[in-house]
């Protein structure tokens, strides 16, 4: 089952969507990511790619 937030996020290009539009990123994660200068979904994707798409490394980062 997908959430409305997930449907909205994947239903259109990422563009410059705010990081809190990413499913699973709520207010607390948004604040933490802002401290790391991550404000947009594409920046978060970049961090995932930098970590060789390794889920554990990425989860440790966020």
Residue pairs with C-beta under 8 A, 6 or more apart in sequence:
3 23
5 21
5 23
6 23
8 21
9 17
9 21
9 22
9 23
9 41
14 41
14 42
14 45
15 42
16 40
16 42
17 40
17 41
17 42
18 39
18 40
18 41
19 25
19 29
19 30
19 33
19 34
19 38
19 39
19 40
19 41
19 43
19 44
20 26
20 27
20 29
20 30
21 41
22 41
22 44
25 33
25 44
29 62
32 62
33 39
33 44
33 62
37 43
38 44
38 47
44 62
47 58
47 61
47 62
48 58
51 57
51 58
51 61
